[in-house]
Amino acid sequence: DPKNQKEFASKGKIKNWLPVDLYIGGAEHAVMHLLYARFFIKALFDQKLIDFNEPFLKLFNQGIVYRKGAKMSKSKGNVVTPNYIFEKFGADTMRLYELFIGPSDQATEWSDKGVIGCYRFLNKVWNLQSKVNYELRITNYELEKLIHKTIKKVTEDIEDFRFNTAVSALMILANEFEKAKELSVISYRSLVKLLAPMAPHIAEELWQKLGSKKSIFFQPWPKYEPKLAKEEIIILVIQVNGKVRDKIEVKIDVSAKEAKELAISQKKVQKWIEGKEIKKIIFVPRKLINIVI
């Protein structure tokens, strides 16, 4: 508010611009931009010119991408030229692979094979349109449940910056779509909507092909039914004296009695408890079971 002669800045403009919702930058910024920003904000707060004392509501440090064992650098000659990827595989492939390459807050190694994998996935999604039956209401119940689970996972993963697992969930859904003889247009549209933030160009074109005149980016985000998105199978960790000895798949509502019987019957567990007296068994629903000997 540089032209404001009456006050430091109008409350309306301060509220509109600050504090910043999200700051994304390298960890090295802690002694540079972050330090300066926090100093000025705290000084202004002490002077009662603003009513908040932190410049950013959330901080996210992204990881570093390596290639051939070293941080990408022009001087090292290990930089990937985006134009090459664009021309050969398309911008959507480049964007998708950057999201899929690994956890966004961790260092990761660039892989040309990974780029090809994302390209094949996008081709698979494109080809799935041939399975769409506009008269079909739902594909099938099991696939319908997977769709709702995928919507839930992708939504939560994007909000938490877990882009790699969001892409992975879409790949799993596309694989199941490929197995189906035909798809309902509602099912296919859900996949295309979820893909849109990651591969906007192909998603927009598919959306138009599905008969929609307005851009996909004016559409509401898919919603899931909690009952359909509920996980029915979980991984139960089996411990012996607090040490992990095995893991088994069980129903989410498995009883304590059934869980204990299953745990004791596992071969990997039996070798640790054979010939020994079991003092007690601790069952933590949906998490673990600990056999104390």
Steps between C-alpha positions, in 0.01 A plus 500: 500500500780746402269797428323485834583825683270438798635174638767235457262297281125451486372207706313372195812475285706345779232237555480434126872435455626371834585268653603290199311168486790291379873549453682244285877508489821318574617439856787741438245785498486476880802731523396723209147594390330341799730678743440841343125451468458389862717787626293767326165346596599467866631856505172629353305290751699646791416848369131398495476573128373148425311242709697185409861406572580235238519575125406150379222268613673195357855422389589221258859408411519317169761231433789511253500309171821311421617351172794264458565523873535879517275801548377627163728778384596652164864498604482123556318439174230285658201729443189368323379738230120535531457577129632154412239338726226729366573414138530125552243430772301821555486753782250293697745211520769731634268650758365160608844346538625789711210432736546122490880488531491476880393672823508872425681580824783252442800478266446269203679369192377584149414199284434507126315169537264667744413760237407225255286334767298818550463538123357148476262571785362808325455299181311239701267766642445637149416158357252426779249732334428218254347302790250769598134398475283811534195291595675326789429651844781337697779270385471248788477520877860401576636750251263762635651452847851533357401826329381648830811379682714656226315832520560505876867409471584740215318784676686444827834438328483823301413698812800347680742535204522122452477534124690180423251280683211693345631411153554142612136477610387621156721239333338226709153626408589517129628141513168385645310702240700325231386159629131597476306419183333840506494815712225738600559859392474606867782265596725618217426865569609450861839374383541788256409757767752356745766503232435862396731678749787268404447469125283800403532482121393140448233533770351806329490329162343184643243711682397664173481159331263385773252762386565786741515850357639676807861452605575222745655763725157652560366167625461416870758265649374139531344404833511159660248308705658418840330160510641402161843649571537314828794259510385143566842335520791620715855386572533370855854500641593197712760554770670260740627681810466830316699397191330472161497139380230501233217694335164364388195628317179495706153649485486846652249383762685179592429391858771470765444125523531446125805726478676306777427165335628626163815648654597184687442283191750687279816301419729801543355552847497137610878466491523780760236362737536122457559327833459824693225616730290787373447735794256731327391629160441871447264590215485856367207516253593591140870524590682210664501197724786440743572152638684517833696189603 
